[in-house]
Amino acid sequence: MKQDIRASTILIRSFALAAVFLVLTQSSVAQNLTFDDIQKLPSPAGAQRIAYGSDPSQFGELRLPPGKGPYPVVVVIHGGCWFSEYDLHHLESLNARLTSLGVATWSLEYRRLGNPGGGWPGTFVDVAHGTDHLRKLARSYPLDLKRVIAIGHSAGGQLAFWLAARGRLPKDSLLYTKNPLRLTGVVSLAGITDLRRYRPNCGDAVTKLLGGSPEAVPDRYQQTSPRDMLPLRVEQRLIQGTLDKIVPADFSKDYDLAARKSGDSVQLAILPNAGHFDVIAPQSSAWPSIELAVRSLLRLQKR
């Protein structure tokens, strides 16, 4: 009887969160920020740069909230079409705001197209090793590795989805890692959900990332494209603006349907009149949806 009551309570809470999530998406105000606007956001101090490898691009920035912990962790993965001209610094304001929720943020840098070793397989290897490096960090910092989610923007969203699914890669894959750190959820901020479909965009970045077309290197698409890797078997929150011209909202809508069909637990938030960069601006009207997604996945209470 107690188990039935507990299960019913959890189900009611889940429906309540979904309802609030929907209300927030319907009440968003237009922002339509540009990348230049994001670069002008404040870069709060407090991040510790920590290397997880020997390459200059193999590092992360760790932020801890006040208190003693242990803190749940958000792995933050920046976008930029996987190109080296875009780095993690434009997410510093977002990371600081996330930390204010009482979570630790581990913002990853990684080798990208234009960096030696970037692309296949280096970009994926770096994101995997950087995430697994949390086990080493937990020896020195109060991190709760039983509550770890990934947040990714744009191309970083693709990498966040991939992190959640990589545990099922075949052992002969160049991307295989034994005993990868398990995620408890993924938040996609205008994430690229289908690499096959996205190929014509962003200067043919997908072809450059994977080293060929789906016909030439089919295994690489099967092992990296979120749509191909379903089900991910973790909870997912997708946040997307209707005015996004870089990653159109149909990518998230179609993925949402496919993920649900596969049996995954997914919630999709469509923000009216929001563009591609509103979803990484804590000062924008997109923030309430992001905060709710993080709180729900990490089971955080209001502070």
Buried (B, 14 or more C-beta within 10 A) or exposed (E): EEEEEEEEEEEEEBEEBEEBBBEBBEEBEBBBBEBEBBEEBEEBEEBEEBBBBEBEBBBBBBBBBEEEBBBBBBBBBBBBBBBBEBBBBBBBBBBBBBBBBBBBBBBBBBBBBEBEBBBBBBBBBBBBBBBBBBEEBBEEBEBBBEBBBBBBBBBBBBBBBBBBBBBEBEEEBEBBBEEBBEBBBBBBBBBBBBBBBBBEBBEEBBBBBBEBBBEEBEEBBBBBBBBBBBBBBBBBBBBBBBBBEBBBBEBBBBBBEBBBEBEBBBBBBBBBBBBBBBBBBBBBBBBBBBBBBBBBBBEBEEE
